[in-house]
Amino acid sequence: MLAMELIPAIRARLARLDGDGKSALASGRRAALWRAQQQAARISNNLEDVRRYCLESLSRHSVLESEHENDYLRGYREGLQAVLKEIRAIETRRRRP
């Protein structure tokens, strides 16, 4: 199934971040959500492609130990994890009769 199905959920999460101001944490979350949305908007990408993108991005950022993680990177990680939760929710809804 096409990953475009994720776009409304990502947009809703971005809209909820509008009230979070300009903190580094919120900026990181926004950046991760925007990048995931770009991946989801590609016609050739499916949910697995977006999942792979998120997991690869998370693995690149996991090189930093948690004590060295700044607010922006923590927000970025949280944004990617939110997208992964949305993917799981979509897959769960599909499996229900």
N, C-alpha and C positions, 0 to 999 in steps of 0.2 A: 504494500500500500504506500502511496505517496506520502512524503513527509509534510506536505503542505497542511495536512490535518493538524499539525502542531501549532501552526501560526496563530490561530485565535487564542489558544492557551498562553502562548508566549506574549502576545499583545496584552492580554489581561494582566499578566504578571508585570509587564512594563508599566501599564497604567497605574497599578498599585504602588509602584516605586516613585511615581510623580510627586507624592507627598513627602518623600524621604529626604528631600533637599539635595544638597551637593556634597554629601559626605563621601569619603573615599570608599566606604563599604557599599553605598548605593551605586556609586560610579562603577565599581567592579561588577556588581550584579547586572547593571544595565549593559555593560560591555559584553558580558557572557551571553545575555539574552539576545542582544542584537546579532552577535556572531552566529548563534544557534539558529536564529530566525533566517539569516542569510543562507545557511546550509539547508534549512527546511524549504526555502523558496525555490531551490534549484529543482527543476522539473525531473531531472534524472535521479534525484536522491529519494530514498525511502527512509522509513524510521530507523532501520538498522544503520544506514549511513550516518544519520545524525547522532545516533547512540555512539557509534565508533568515533565520530568527531569529538564528542563530549568526553569520552573515556580517554582518548589520546591527549586531549588538552589537559585533562586532570592529571594524567601521568607525567606530563611535562612539568607541571607546577608542583608536583609532589616531591620534587628534588629538594625544595626548601623544607627545612624542618619547621614544625608548627611555631616554635619560638621565634623564628625569623620571618614568619609570614606577616606582611603588613595588612592593613584593613582593605586596601584595594584587591590584593590577591585573595584574601578570605572572601570578599564579596564575589569575586570572579568564580571562585570554587563553588560558592553557594548557588550562584546563578546556573552553573552547569549542572549541579546536582538537582536543581529544581526542574530543569529540562528533562533530565533522566526520569524523574518522578512522573512528569507529564507523559512521557513515552510509555512507561509502565501502566499508567492509568488508561491510556488509549488501547493498549494491547489487552488489558483486563476487560474493558468494555466490549471489545471485539469477540472475546471468548465466551461471553455470556450468551445463553440461548435467547 
